[in-house]
Amino acid sequence: MALLTFFVLSALMSALVFLIKNKTMIKLITIAYALVHIIFSAYCWNNLNGTELIYFTFDSPGVLMLSVLSVKSTPHLPQ
């Protein structure tokens, strides 16, 4: 269920960034997405080798790659 929630939130935030033209709101959405990504990575580490949606299994290499992407997706916003 967490995986489906992550997919839905990602799609929703992507659509909002595409539709909203306010730079401040886009920055806030970007920060919120980074937090969602980090929280999902922590969830995956806690459920290592678990399967969701019958198809996706959180194996060690996949979760490690997700963690690297979580760190990479953290925004570096200019002041």
C-alpha positions in Angstrom: 0.0 0.0 0.0 2.9 2.4 0.7 4.2 1.8 -2.8 0.9 2.8 -4.4 0.7 5.9 -2.1 4.3 6.8 -3.2 3.3 6.5 -6.9 0.2 8.6 -6.5 1.9 11.3 -4.5 4.8 11.4 -7.1 2.3 11.8 -9.9 0.3 14.4 -8.1 3.3 16.5 -7.2 4.7 16.3 -10.7 1.3 17.6 -12.1 1.3 20.4 -9.5 4.8 21.5 -10.5 3.8 21.4 -14.2 0.6 23.5 -13.6 1.8 26.0 -11.0 3.8 28.9 -12.1 4.7 30.4 -8.7 8.4 29.7 -7.9 7.9 29.7 -4.2 5.2 27.0 -4.4 7.3 24.9 -6.8 10.2 25.1 -4.3 7.8 23.9 -1.5 6.5 21.1 -3.6 10.1 20.1 -4.4 11.0 20.0 -0.8 7.9 18.0 0.0 8.7 15.5 -2.7 12.3 15.1 -1.3 10.8 14.4 2.1 8.3 11.9 0.7 11.2 10.1 -1.1 13.3 9.9 2.0 10.4 8.6 4.1 9.7 6.0 1.4 13.4 4.9 1.4 13.2 4.5 5.2 10.1 2.4 4.8 11.8 0.2 2.3 14.8 -0.4 4.6 12.4 -1.4 7.4 10.6 -3.8 5.0 13.6 -5.3 3.3 12.7 -8.4 1.2 9.0 -7.6 1.6 6.7 -7.6 -1.5 4.1 -5.1 -2.3 1.5 -5.0 -5.1 2.3 -8.7 -5.7 5.2 -7.7 -8.0 7.7 -5.3 -6.3 10.1 -6.8 -3.8 12.4 -4.5 -1.7 15.7 -6.3 -2.2 19.1 -5.0 -0.9 20.5 -3.6 -4.2 17.2 -1.9 -5.1 16.8 -0.3 -1.7 20.4 0.9 -1.8 19.8 2.5 -5.2 16.6 4.1 -3.9 18.6 5.5 -1.0 21.2 7.0 -3.4 18.4 8.6 -5.4 16.8 9.9 -2.3 20.0 11.8 -1.4 20.4 12.9 -5.0 16.8 14.2 -5.2 17.3 16.4 -2.1 17.0 20.0 -3.5 19.9 22.4 -3.4 17.9 25.6 -3.5 19.7 28.9 -4.1 19.2 31.6 -1.4 
